[in-house]
Amino acid sequence: SRPPPPASAARSRAAPWPPPPVAMDLLGRCRAACSPPCAPADVLGAGRPRLCSWSEEEVTTEGADPAVGLEYGFLGSRLGQPTVGARPPLPRAAHASLCDPGGLVPVHGFGEDRRAGGPTLAGVYALDPTPLGRGSYGEVTGAVHRQTGARRAVKSVGKAGLGRYVRDVSGFVRREVDILRGVDHPNIVRLYEAYEDDANIHLVLELCEGGDLLERVTVARERLPEHEAALLLLQMLSAVQHLYLRGIVHRDLKPENFLFTRREPEREPLPPAVAPVKLIDFGLSRRLGFEAGMRITPKIGTAEYMAPESFAGRIKPVLADRADMWSMGVVLHVIFIGHFPSPRLAELSMDEYLALPCWARISKPGRDLLGQLLHPDPARRPPVTHVLRHPWLAQAATRGGGPPPNLTAAVQSYAGAVDLRRLALAAAAREADDCELAPVRQAFRALELECGGSLTRAALERAAQQASRASAPLAAQLARAFEAVDIDGSGAVEWTELVAASLCTGGAPEAGTPCRGPAPLPPLRDDACRRAFGLLGQGAGALTAETLARAVATARGPADEPCGDTPSGGTGGSA
């Protein structure tokens, strides 16, 4: 079989719903339509089937694939704002920011920015001789950061190959870059930087070496225990909620697009307990914005996970996100019983379908959640914010202890730090080891659930009033220090910002004193600090006003230096 496409290659050709029997059999779908005998636990075998017939996105929407005109003007679409659903847009923070949203993700050579002597992919990274995977117009290759030895995944898109499918090659890939620059979540793959040259566009991404969710389903002879499935689904839905609140639809949610950052051999075939799962592949993602008559191709994605309304081309503007929820329902179906929904799902009521014998061992709350996600009417399919409050997920949401005991003190210390230190810690936080951040990640997840997915000042103040919650003191401190922690002015505390605060421990220092104290997580490694220095110094070997200006907000005014020596600003210069 031919190798799978790279992380953002476009997906399958549209097909009638349900998918044809041949496609169903690829994953060992139960030919008896979930009537006895049910598929055995090892029906998937030990192989790694790729499930799709691949074709590229119909960007020009020509021929028999209609586009649907969508009006998202009332939803809002600015970077960092929630835009889909009934929630009002999040206002831009009034306080001065240290950097723009996405400002710590440099792009080199895009558009007219082709500076002579600027950094190049080959100059910064040494690529492995053999790609990790190839697709129709690109490939994904492992790479090593030349100065520090950090491993990365580089997705390279050939302009000539992609040009056979889309008219604006740079614009098509830049859409993915812009989306990845604007998201910041512990369960979404991190984009470190991007490069463009005459022949290719390269995305330098976090390397996830723990295998994908499909592997966990295919290699296990027994299905995942429900509590393990709930912990996984909680992480996956948290990533989808982060997109939802920013007006982004993924459009290709499936087990192969959820990767674990690291293997934990002692746990296999169960999923890792410490290493998080990450959502990847934003090549088909779309930001829903202000444009009147915005065109979006409904018949796009992987056929086996595509919602019925997508096949029919009947996507309604305010329900575009519900197609992603259907996909998550199919993912949960595969996790529960090891195969895709039966064709009988279209013939039976949901209660009748879930009463079939193969569902007997799944709990009633689990079946109820699955039934909601696979409701054929998108208007009756819940949004992700509602799904995360489902009782089946409640136990998983409460697992784990409270936040690290000194994390609240670290936030207080961070709030008293000078601007340059806070910006440097934010750059260093992007380089922290995910597996060393488990306690902070648990604290972020608890706050995220209590705050409805977005850690705004108002939401944190409400969470702080829940005195019985272990995270209430942390929420109160974040609300008090909000302006200092929200360094990009997005109006919410993002994941990297909380990690940056966690790295600054101890009591609130006097101006100019370093942050000290017991760390809630292992200290940053020297190589990570060097990469952060390189980011802020733009490879110049020093931090200057010019290099810092490329990373900080430009709205601070000409009289303000990018970063000062005091919390309120001050002198500039180089370091």
RODO-2510 file (C-alpha; in nm, 4 decimals, decimal comma):
residues 575
     n   res          X          Y          Z
     1     s     0,0000     0,0000     0,0000
     2     r     0,1203     0,3506    -0,0654
     3     p     0,2469     0,5554     0,2290
     4     p     0,0112     0,7939     0,4076
     5     p     0,0151     1,1651     0,3297
     6     p     0,2004     1,4019     0,5611
     7     a     0,0457     1,5698     0,8602
     8     s    -0,1606     1,8193     0,6635
     9     a    -0,2233     1,6475     0,3328
    10     a    -0,5813     1,6770     0,2219
    11     r    -0,8187     1,3914     0,2607
    12     s    -1,0651     1,1593     0,1070
    13     r    -1,2980     1,1752    -0,1870
    14     a    -1,6608     1,2316    -0,0957
    15     a    -1,8817     0,9232    -0,0925
    16     p    -2,2412     0,8393    -0,0085
    17     w    -2,3284     0,7927     0,3564
    18     p    -2,2764     0,5402     0,5053
    19     p    -1,9379     0,4563     0,3465
    20     p    -1,9401     0,1567     0,1112
    21     p    -1,8866    -0,1948     0,2521
    22     v    -1,5310    -0,2165     0,1177
    23     a    -1,4319     0,0866     0,3221
    24     m    -1,6124    -0,0519     0,6243
    25     d    -1,4259    -0,3796     0,6001
    26     l    -1,0893    -0,2036     0,6045
    27     l    -1,1244    -0,1555     0,9770
    28     g    -1,3001    -0,4847     1,0313
    29     r    -1,6463    -0,3404     1,0555
    30     c    -1,8959    -0,5926     1,1801
    31     r    -2,0647    -0,7342     0,8674
    32     a    -2,3555    -0,8486     1,0818
    33     a    -2,4335    -0,4862     1,1717
    34     c    -2,3637    -0,5366     1,5413
    35     s    -2,5996    -0,8302     1,5726
    36     p    -2,4659    -1,1499     1,7344
    37     p    -2,2000    -1,2592     1,7061
    38     c    -2,0247    -0,9256     1,7511
    39     a    -1,6817    -0,8583     1,6137
    40     p    -1,4118    -1,0197     1,8264
    41     a    -1,1906    -0,7955     2,0342
    42     d    -0,8927    -0,8466     1,8030
    43     v    -1,0868    -0,7911     1,4816
    44     l    -0,8547    -0,5080     1,3832
    45     g    -0,5482    -0,7265     1,3931
    46     a    -0,1980    -0,6064     1,4635
    47     g    -0,1504    -0,4116     1,1405
    48     r    -0,1871    -0,0401     1,0861
    49     p    -0,4450     0,0050     0,8121
    50     r    -0,4884     0,3448     0,6576
    51     l    -0,8536     0,3910     0,6085
    52     c    -0,9067     0,6406     0,3348
    53     s    -0,9241     0,6934    -0,0348
    54     w    -0,7206     1,0117    -0,0684
    55     s    -0,7833     1,3156    -0,2797
    56     e    -0,7118     1,6825    -0,2312
    57     e    -0,9288     1,9664    -0,1096
    58     e    -1,1577     2,1112    -0,3730
    59     v    -1,0338     2,4624    -0,3021
    60     t    -1,1723     2,6062    -0,6245
    61     t    -1,5072     2,4274    -0,5661
    62     e    -1,5557     2,3485    -0,9315
    63     g    -1,7547     2,0726    -1,0948
    64     a    -2,0056     1,8668    -0,9007
    65     d    -1,8753     1,9554    -0,5525
    66     p    -2,0817     2,2556    -0,4442
    67     a    -1,9591     2,5148    -0,1996
    68     v    -2,1917     2,6568     0,0608
    69     g    -2,2104     3,0324     0,1168
    70     l    -2,1656     3,1020     0,4880
    71     e    -2,2188     3,4292     0,6757
    72     y    -2,0130     3,4375     0,9942
    73     g    -2,0122     3,8143     1,0374
    74     f    -2,2043     3,8059     1,3640
    75     l    -1,9609     3,5584     1,5163
    76     g    -1,6375     3,7555     1,5058
    77     s    -1,3068     3,6160     1,3846
    78     r    -1,0053     3,8051     1,5173
    79     l    -0,7096     3,5979     1,6285
    80     g    -0,7496     3,4819     1,9841
    81     q    -1,1250     3,5426     2,0050
    82     p    -1,3957     3,2797     2,0398
    83     t    -1,6070     3,3097     1,7279
    84     v    -1,8409     3,0135     1,6864
    85     g    -2,1669     2,9596     1,8683
    86     a    -2,3739     3,1824     2,0897
    87     r    -2,0843     3,3314     2,2877
    88     p    -2,0018     3,6983     2,2169
    89     p    -1,6562     3,7782     2,0839
    90     l    -1,3885     3,8163     2,3485
    91     p    -1,2712     4,1807     2,3642
    92     r    -0,9043     4,2559     2,3125
    93     a    -0,7386     4,3191     2,6477
    94     a    -0,7033     4,6862     2,7337
    95     h    -0,3641     4,6435     2,9000
    96     a    -0,0368     4,6734     2,7087
    97     s     0,0882     4,3420     2,5752
    98     l     0,4478     4,2264     2,5423
    99     c     0,3935     4,0351     2,2189
   100     d     0,1205     3,9740     1,9672
   101     p    -0,0714     3,6445     1,9637
   102     g     0,1504     3,4099     1,7639
   103     g     0,4413     3,6524     1,7847
   104     l     0,6687     3,3882     1,9357
   105     v     0,6240     3,1662     1,6283
   106     p     0,8558     3,3187     1,3654
   107     v     0,7924     3,2792     0,9941
   108     h     1,0909     3,3182     0,7632
   109     g     1,0734     3,4138     0,3977
   110     f     0,6952     3,4344     0,3674
   111     g     0,5620     3,6799     0,1141
   112     e     0,7998     3,9707     0,0681
   113     d     1,0004     3,8881     0,3817
   114     r     1,3061     3,7403     0,2086
   115     r     1,5872     3,9098     0,3971
   116     a     1,9368     3,8464     0,2663
   117     g     2,1289     3,6393     0,5170
   118     g     1,8141     3,5436     0,7078
   119     p     1,7812     3,2028     0,8737
   120     t     1,7170     2,9028     0,6513
   121     l     1,5819     2,5601     0,7326
   122     a     1,9078     2,3903     0,6317
   123     g     2,1095     2,6334     0,8391
   124     v     1,9122     2,5750     1,1566
   125     y     1,8151     2,2064     1,1259
   126     a     1,9789     1,8877     1,0024
   127     l     1,7106     1,6746     0,8354
   128     d     1,7050     1,2967     0,8613
   129     p     1,7942     1,1162     0,5367
   130     t     1,4662     0,9217     0,5296
   131     p     1,1237     1,0906     0,5606
   132     l     0,8776     0,9734     0,8236
   133     g     0,6034     0,9789     0,5601
   134     r     0,5208     1,1015     0,2102
   135     g     0,2068     1,2294     0,0462
   136     s     0,0824     1,3636    -0,2822
   137     y     0,2605     1,6958    -0,2566
   138     g     0,4884     1,6821     0,0461
   139     e     0,6558     1,4825     0,3171
   140     v     0,7286     1,4842     0,6899
   141     t     1,0905     1,4414     0,7990
   142     g     1,2579     1,4169     1,1363
   143     a     1,5115     1,6884     1,2055
   144     v     1,7670     1,7920     1,4666
   145     h     1,8256     2,1473     1,5850
   146     r     2,1909     2,1975     1,4984
   147     q     2,2880     2,3992     1,8056
   148     t     2,1008     2,2084     2,0765
   149     g     2,0147     1,8645     1,9365
   150     a     1,6387     1,9048     1,9902
   151     r     1,4289     1,6738     1,7728
   152     r     1,1558     1,8195     1,5536
   153     a     0,9210     1,7112     1,2745
   154     v     0,9466     1,9167     0,9545
   155     k     0,6534     1,9089     0,7181
   156     s     0,7665     2,0187     0,3721
   157     v     0,5103     2,1072     0,1070
   158     g     0,6326     2,1224    -0,2512
   159     k     0,4837     2,4179    -0,4341
   160     a     0,4907     2,2466    -0,7730
   161     g     0,3036     1,9399    -0,6479
   162     l     0,0464     2,1369    -0,4508
   163     g     0,0011     2,3741    -0,7430
   164     r    -0,1781     2,0953    -0,9318
   165     y    -0,4588     2,1144    -0,6762
   166     v    -0,4833     2,4760    -0,5591
   167     r    -0,4430     2,8132    -0,7237
   168     d    -0,2764     3,0008    -0,4363
   169     v    -0,0168     2,7607    -0,2981
   170     s     0,1365     2,9988    -0,0450
   171     g    -0,2046     3,1153     0,0710
   172     f    -0,3265     2,7586     0,1160
   173     v    -0,0340     2,6624     0,3398
   174     r    -0,0255     3,0000     0,5120
   175     r    -0,3810     2,9339     0,6304
   176     e    -0,2537     2,6341     0,8231
   177     v     0,0423     2,8328     0,9551
   178     d    -0,1842     3,1154     1,0723
   179     i    -0,4168     2,8735     1,2500
   180     l    -0,1295     2,6962     1,4262
   181     r     0,0270     3,0282     1,5270
   182     g    -0,3028     3,1345     1,6839
   183     v    -0,3679     2,8238     1,8961
   184     d    -0,1962     2,7440     2,2243
   185     h    -0,3119     2,4325     2,4072
   186     p    -0,1440     2,1352     2,5785
   187     n    -0,3319     1,8920     2,3514
   188     i    -0,2561     2,0621     2,0175
   189     v     0,0713     2,0066     1,8346
   190     r     0,3058     2,3021     1,8679
   191     l     0,4359     2,4936     1,5662
   192     y     0,7839     2,6291     1,6390
   193     e     0,8554     2,8183     1,3178
   194     a     0,7967     2,8140     0,9429
   195     y     1,0142     2,8733     0,6373
   196     e     0,9377     2,9484     0,2740
   197     d     1,1786     2,9312    -0,0179
   198     d     1,1296     2,9247    -0,3933
   199     a     1,0386     2,5559    -0,4058
   200     n     0,8943     2,4591    -0,0676
   201     i     0,7152     2,5687     0,2457
   202     h     0,8411     2,4065     0,5667
   203     l     0,6582     2,3837     0,8995
   204     v     0,8761     2,2953     1,1992
   205     l     0,6492     2,1079     1,4385
   206     e     0,6638     1,9261     1,7668
   207     l     0,7782     1,5675     1,7147
   208     c     0,5318     1,3194     1,8672
   209     e     0,7019     0,9818     1,9053
   210     g     0,4421     0,7875     2,1032
   211     g     0,2333     0,6539     1,8149
   212     d    -0,1254     0,7447     1,7325
   213     l    -0,4625     0,6580     1,8792
   214     l    -0,5392     0,4172     1,5948
   215     e    -0,2415     0,2088     1,7005
   216     r    -0,3818     0,1822     2,0531
   217     v    -0,7096     0,0573     1,9092
   218     t    -0,5576    -0,1879     1,6620
   219     v    -0,2903    -0,3557     1,8754
   220     a    -0,4995    -0,4182     2,1871
   221     r    -0,6835    -0,7493     2,2056
   222     e    -0,9187    -0,5934     2,4594
   223     r    -1,0949    -0,2629     2,4232
   224     l    -0,9771     0,0241     2,6405
   225     p    -1,1356     0,0349     2,9864
   226     e    -1,3964     0,3083     3,0023
   227     h    -1,2039     0,5191     3,2524
   228     e    -0,9033     0,5157     3,0160
   229     a    -1,1272     0,6029     2,7228
   230     a    -1,2771     0,8909     2,9205
   231     l    -0,9352     1,0323     3,0062
   232     l    -0,8385     1,0197     2,6383
   233     l    -1,1616     1,1722     2,5164
   234     l    -1,1314     1,4518     2,7728
   235     q    -0,7935     1,5507     2,6281
   236     m    -0,9158     1,5279     2,2692
   237     l    -1,2308     1,7287     2,3358
   238     s    -1,0311     1,9934     2,5218
   239     a    -0,8286     2,0474     2,2047
   240     v    -1,1462     2,0667     1,9944
   241     q    -1,2985     2,3152     2,2404
   242     h    -0,9909     2,5360     2,2095
   243     l    -1,0509     2,5480     1,8334
   244     y    -1,4264     2,5980     1,8743
   245     l    -1,3809     2,9044     2,0952
   246     r    -1,1569     3,0555     1,8278
   247     g    -1,3946     2,9925     1,5409
   248     i    -1,1904     2,7091     1,3889
   249     v    -1,3245     2,3843     1,2481
   250     h    -1,0722     2,1030     1,2046
   251     r    -1,2648     1,8919     0,9487
   252     d    -1,0450     1,5823     0,9753
   253     l    -1,0752     1,4472     1,3283
   254     k    -0,9853     1,0781     1,3424
   255     p    -0,7614     0,8449     1,5485
   256     e    -0,4616     0,8863     1,3149
   257     n    -0,4626     1,2598     1,3856
   258     f    -0,4231     1,2197     1,7606
   259     l    -0,0604     1,1418     1,8495
   260     f     0,1049     1,0758     2,1830
   261     t     0,4184     1,2748     2,2533
   262     r     0,6096     0,9815     2,4026
   263     r     0,5814     0,6098     2,4616
   264     e     0,5480     0,4602     2,8081
   265     p     0,6374     0,0919     2,7495
   266     e     0,5310    -0,0144     3,0967
   267     r     0,1766     0,0982     3,0160
   268     e     0,1342    -0,0501     2,6684
   269     p    -0,1006    -0,1367     2,5119
   270     l    -0,2784     0,1177     2,7347
   271     p    -0,2204     0,4818     2,6377
   272     p     0,0473     0,6809     2,8210
   273     a    -0,0405     0,8107     3,1660
   274     v     0,1931     1,1133     3,1629
   275     a     0,2640     1,1949     2,7981
   276     p    -0,0290     1,3931     2,6551
   277     v    -0,2156     1,3250     2,3333
   278     k    -0,1890     1,5944     2,0641
   279     l    -0,4195     1,6913     1,7804
   280     i    -0,2299     1,7262     1,4511
   281     d    -0,3014     1,7828     1,0799
   282     f    -0,4548     2,1265     1,0302
   283     g    -0,4293     2,1176     0,6518
   284     l    -0,8078     2,1106     0,6110
   285     s    -0,8869     2,3389     0,9045
   286     r    -1,0761     2,6574     0,8436
   287     r    -1,1247     2,9736     1,0450
   288     l    -1,4823     3,0975     1,0231
   289     g    -1,4693     3,4731     0,9953
   290     f    -1,6351     3,7991     0,9123
   291     e    -1,6439     3,7550     0,5373
   292     a    -1,9967     3,7649     0,3976
   293     g    -2,0686     3,4731     0,1703
   294     m    -1,7604     3,2877     0,2919
   295     r    -1,7229     2,9690     0,0906
   296     i    -1,6413     2,6389     0,2545
   297     t    -1,6306     2,2983     0,0903
   298     p    -1,8599     2,0649     0,2868
   299     k    -1,7501     1,7369     0,1261
   300     i    -1,4058     1,7304     0,2727
   301     g    -1,2228     1,5160     0,5234
   302     t    -1,1944     1,1409     0,5712
   303     a    -1,5081     0,9676     0,4449
   304     e    -1,5473     0,7262     0,7359
   305     y    -1,5533     1,0126     0,9869
   306     m    -1,7508     1,2666     0,7849
   307     a    -2,0857     1,3901     0,9193
   308     p    -2,4045     1,3155     0,7202
   309     e    -2,4682     1,6861     0,6556
   310     s    -2,1183     1,7193     0,5103
   311     f    -2,1872     1,4409     0,2613
   312     a    -2,5170     1,6035     0,1705
   313     g    -2,3621     1,9515     0,1365
   314     r    -2,6108     2,0996     0,3831
   315     i    -2,3864     2,2716     0,6364
   316     k    -2,5625     2,5518     0,8232
   317     p    -2,3544     2,8522     0,9298
   318     v    -2,4038     2,8327     1,3055
   319     l    -2,3696     2,4520     1,3087
   320     a    -2,0459     2,4111     1,1143
   321     d    -1,8668     2,2924     1,4288
   322     r    -2,1121     2,0024     1,4783
   323     a    -1,9487     1,8109     1,1929
   324     d    -1,6378     1,7897     1,4115
   325     m    -1,8546     1,6527     1,6927
   326     w    -1,9866     1,3773     1,4663
   327     s    -1,6268     1,2856     1,3859
   328     m    -1,5513     1,2638     1,7568
   329     g    -1,8529     1,0365     1,7913
   330     v    -1,7091     0,8009     1,5295
   331     v    -1,3742     0,8097     1,7125
   332     l    -1,5490     0,7157     2,0376
   333     h    -1,7417     0,4397     1,8564
   334     v    -1,4102     0,2929     1,7346
   335     i    -1,2616     0,3175     2,0835
   336     f    -1,5633     0,1458     2,2404
   337     i    -1,6083    -0,1548     2,0111
   338     g    -1,3266    -0,1415     1,7567
   339     h    -1,5102    -0,0582     1,4342
   340     f    -1,7029     0,2104     1,2542
   341     p    -2,0751     0,2726     1,3016
   342     s    -2,2874     0,0041     1,1414
   343     p    -2,5047     0,0771     0,8362
   344     r    -2,7956     0,0018     1,0671
   345     l    -2,7315     0,3353     1,2376
   346     a    -2,9215     0,4925     0,9465
   347     e    -3,2090     0,2439     0,9827
   348     l    -3,2643     0,2275     1,3597
   349     s    -3,3335     0,4868     1,6235
   350     m    -3,0344     0,5633     1,8422
   351     d    -3,1932     0,3787     2,1359
   352     e    -3,2476     0,0712     1,9187
   353     y    -2,8950     0,0870     1,7797
   354     l    -2,7348     0,1121     2,1229
   355     a    -2,9507    -0,1748     2,2494
   356     l    -2,7758    -0,4194     2,0148
   357     p    -2,5821    -0,6935     2,1986
   358     c    -2,2350    -0,5582     2,1269
   359     w    -2,3071    -0,2547     2,3460
   360     a    -2,3939    -0,4563     2,6558
   361     r    -2,0591    -0,4013     2,8250
   362     i    -2,0575    -0,0222     2,7699
   363     s    -2,2048     0,1790     3,0573
   364     k    -2,5303     0,3661     3,0145
   365     p    -2,3611     0,7106     3,0491
   366     g    -2,1058     0,6087     2,7852
   367     r    -2,3784     0,4993     2,5444
   368     d    -2,5714     0,8197     2,6127
   369     l    -2,2735     1,0374     2,5224
   370     l    -2,2104     0,8378     2,2062
   371     g    -2,5759     0,8719     2,1062
   372     q    -2,5586     1,2498     2,1434
   373     l    -2,2417     1,2775     1,9346
   374     l    -2,3855     1,0593     1,6561
   375     h    -2,7219     1,2295     1,6359
   376     p    -2,8064     1,2657     1,2646
   377     d    -2,9497     1,6158     1,3140
   378     p    -2,6619     1,8619     1,3697
   379     a    -2,8977     2,0988     1,5512
   380     r    -2,9515     1,8308     1,8157
   381     r    -2,5857     1,7333     1,8297
   382     p    -2,4316     1,9193     2,1253
   383     p    -2,1412     2,1616     2,0913
   384     v    -1,8154     2,0622     2,2514
   385     t    -1,8634     2,2927     2,5509
   386     h    -2,1765     2,0958     2,6435
   387     v    -2,0157     1,7591     2,5778
   388     l    -1,7355     1,8347     2,8238
   389     r    -1,9965     1,8668     3,0997
   390     h    -2,1404     1,5200     3,0320
   391     p    -2,1516     1,2941     3,3425
   392     w    -1,9476     1,0221     3,1687
   393     l    -1,6525     1,2632     3,1536
   394     a    -1,7014     1,4014     3,5036
   395     q    -1,5004     1,1294     3,6776
   396     a    -1,2099     1,1717     3,4374
   397     a    -1,2203     1,5481     3,4868
   398     t    -1,1795     1,5135     3,8631
   399     r    -0,8949     1,2597     3,8549
   400     g    -0,5605     1,3791     3,9789
   401     g    -0,4753     1,6093     4,2668
   402     g    -0,4918     1,9844     4,2883
   403     p    -0,2405     2,2218     4,1323
   404     p     0,1237     2,2058     4,2485
   405     p     0,1391     2,3664     4,5940
   406     n     0,3833     2,6382     4,4875
   407     l     0,2222     2,7209     4,1532
   408     t     0,0145     2,9995     4,3084
   409     a     0,3301     3,1537     4,4540
   410     a     0,4997     3,1185     4,1164
   411     v     0,2220     3,3212     3,9496
   412     q     0,2631     3,5925     4,2155
   413     s     0,6378     3,5959     4,1556
   414     y     0,5869     3,6124     3,7797
   415     a     0,3511     3,9090     3,8156
   416     g     0,6261     4,1036     3,9931
   417     a     0,8941     4,0235     3,7353
   418     v     1,0184     4,2809     3,4862
   419     d     0,8869     4,2773     3,1296
   420     l     1,1975     4,1279     2,9713
   421     r     1,2041     3,8399     3,2189
   422     r     0,8391     3,7569     3,1592
   423     l     0,8888     3,7634     2,7837
   424     a     1,1991     3,5437     2,8139
   425     l     1,0125     3,2942     3,0320
   426     a     0,7312     3,2811     2,7763
   427     a     0,9844     3,1995     2,5042
   428     a     1,1449     2,9363     2,7284
   429     a     0,8052     2,7878     2,8162
   430     r     0,7592     2,6925     2,4510
   431     e     1,0674     2,4710     2,4838
   432     a     0,9724     2,2954     2,8090
   433     d     0,9447     1,9164     2,8107
   434     d     0,5779     1,8170     2,7958
   435     c     0,6296     1,5172     3,0213
   436     e     0,7795     1,7425     3,2913
   437     l     0,4736     1,9672     3,2803
   438     a     0,2149     1,7082     3,3890
   439     p     0,1219     1,8835     3,7198
   440     v     0,0864     2,2197     3,5473
   441     r    -0,1138     2,0587     3,2664
   442     q    -0,3507     1,9055     3,5219
   443     a    -0,3990     2,2471     3,6825
   444     f    -0,4648     2,4084     3,3445
   445     r    -0,7209     2,1406     3,2553
   446     a    -0,9065     2,1908     3,5848
   447     l    -0,9193     2,5674     3,5326
   448     e    -1,0226     2,5207     3,1702
   449     l    -1,3214     2,3091     3,2733
   450     e    -1,4216     2,5492     3,5501
   451     c    -1,3875     2,8521     3,3214
   452     g    -1,5813     2,7091     3,0266
   453     g    -1,2714     2,6634     2,8132
   454     s    -1,1294     3,0168     2,8264
   455     l    -0,9353     3,1541     3,1228
   456     t    -1,0622     3,5121     3,1013
   457     r    -1,0389     3,7422     3,4019
   458     a    -1,4142     3,7197     3,4651
   459     a    -1,4114     3,3391     3,4400
   460     l    -1,1146     3,3150     3,6763
   461     e    -1,2882     3,5408     3,9275
   462     r    -1,5939     3,3141     3,9193
   463     a    -1,3743     3,0050     3,9634
   464     a    -1,2019     3,1700     4,2599
   465     q    -1,5367     3,1961     4,4396
   466     q    -1,5704     2,8155     4,4407
   467     a    -1,3903     2,7788     4,7719
   468     s    -1,4385     2,4012     4,7763
   469     r    -1,2333     2,3574     4,4582
   470     a    -0,8624     2,2854     4,4963
   471     s    -0,7845     2,5254     4,2132
   472     a    -0,9676     2,8226     4,3690
   473     p    -0,6523     2,9873     4,5173
   474     l    -0,4723     2,9552     4,1825
   475     a    -0,7698     3,1022     3,9983
   476     a    -0,7786     3,3946     4,2423
   477     q    -0,4075     3,4666     4,1963
   478     l    -0,4352     3,4474     3,8167
   479     a    -0,7266     3,6918     3,8255
   480     r    -0,5255     3,9350     4,0393
   481     a    -0,2166     3,9015     3,8167
   482     f    -0,4125     3,8832     3,4920
   483     e    -0,2518     4,1769     3,3124
   484     a     0,0987     4,0482     3,3868
   485     v     0,0264     3,6875     3,2874
   486     d    -0,1690     3,7664     2,9674
   487     i     0,1430     3,8864     2,7882
   488     d    -0,0066     3,8664     2,4374
   489     g    -0,3173     4,0655     2,5278
   490     s    -0,5522     3,7973     2,3975
   491     g    -0,7934     3,8466     2,6862
   492     a    -0,7320     3,4977     2,8282
   493     v    -0,4496     3,3118     3,0023
   494     e    -0,3174     3,0644     2,7473
   495     w    -0,1261     2,7416     2,8088
   496     t     0,2203     2,8812     2,7365
   497     e     0,1515     3,1789     2,9628
   498     l     0,0667     2,9520     3,2578
   499     v     0,3786     2,7449     3,1926
   500     a     0,5867     3,0654     3,1831
   501     a     0,4429     3,1699     3,5199
   502     s     0,5146     2,8257     3,6654
   503     l     0,8841     2,8684     3,5827
   504     c     0,9110     3,1815     3,7991
   505     t     0,8873     3,0524     4,1562
   506     g     0,9090     3,1958     4,5034
   507     g     0,7604     3,5065     4,6608
   508     a     0,7060     3,8298     4,4728
   509     p     1,0536     3,9805     4,4248
   510     e     1,1535     4,3408     4,4421
   511     a     1,2181     4,5042     4,1072
   512     g     1,5371     4,3785     3,9499
   513     t     1,5776     4,0677     4,1660
   514     p     1,5774     3,7220     4,0073
   515     c     1,2983     3,4698     4,0560
   516     r     1,3960     3,2000     4,3047
   517     g     1,2257     2,9309     4,5082
   518     p     1,1210     2,5674     4,4953
   519     a     1,0135     2,4803     4,1425
   520     p     0,6782     2,3122     4,0736
   521     l     0,8461     2,1274     3,7882
   522     p     1,2037     2,0457     3,6863
   523     p     1,4043     2,3487     3,5744
   524     l     1,4427     2,4273     3,2097
   525     r     1,7252     2,2498     3,0387
   526     d     2,0161     2,4547     2,9129
   527     d     1,9469     2,3656     2,5495
   528     a     1,5881     2,4888     2,5837
   529     c     1,7099     2,8195     2,7265
   530     r     1,9506     2,8574     2,4347
   531     r     1,6694     2,8008     2,1851
   532     a     1,4580     3,0617     2,3633
   533     f     1,7500     3,3047     2,3476
   534     g     1,7857     3,2324     1,9769
   535     l     1,4139     3,2991     1,9247
   536     l     1,4233     3,6397     2,0913
   537     g     1,7590     3,7246     1,9366
   538     q     1,6464     3,6178     1,5865
   539     g     1,9749     3,4279     1,5509
   540     a     2,1815     3,7448     1,5916
   541     g     2,3581     3,6213     1,9042
   542     a     2,2278     3,9100     2,1181
   543     l     1,9004     4,0593     2,2326
   544     t     1,8609     4,4054     2,0821
   545     a     1,5740     4,6444     2,0374
   546     e     1,5608     4,5436     1,6719
   547     t     1,5425     4,1682     1,7350
   548     l     1,2937     4,2030     2,0192
   549     a     1,0729     4,4308     1,8115
   550     r     0,9992     4,1398     1,5789
   551     a     0,8458     3,9423     1,8648
   552     v     0,6693     4,2099     2,0710
   553     a     0,3527     4,4056     2,0107
   554     t     0,3947     4,7098     1,7887
   555     a     0,1081     4,9008     1,9484
   556     r     0,3096     5,0025     2,2562
   557     g     0,4025     5,3368     2,1031
   558     p     0,7316     5,4737     1,9721
   559     a     0,8342     5,6070     2,3124
   560     d     0,8073     5,2671     2,4777
   561     e     1,0924     5,0216     2,4592
   562     p     0,9877     4,6637     2,3779
   563     c     1,0918     4,5340     2,7213
   564     g     1,2039     4,7318     3,0217
   565     d     1,4062     4,6801     3,3376
   566     t     1,1068     4,7519     3,5601
   567     p     0,7568     4,6033     3,5635
   568     s     0,6187     4,9188     3,4035
   569     g     0,8813     4,9568     3,1311
   570     g     1,2156     5,1350     3,1180
   571     t     1,5392     5,1081     2,9348
   572     g     1,6146     4,9058     2,6283
   573     g     1,9468     4,8092     2,4769
   574     s     2,1011     4,4678     2,4222
   575     a     2,1762     4,1653     2,6356
***
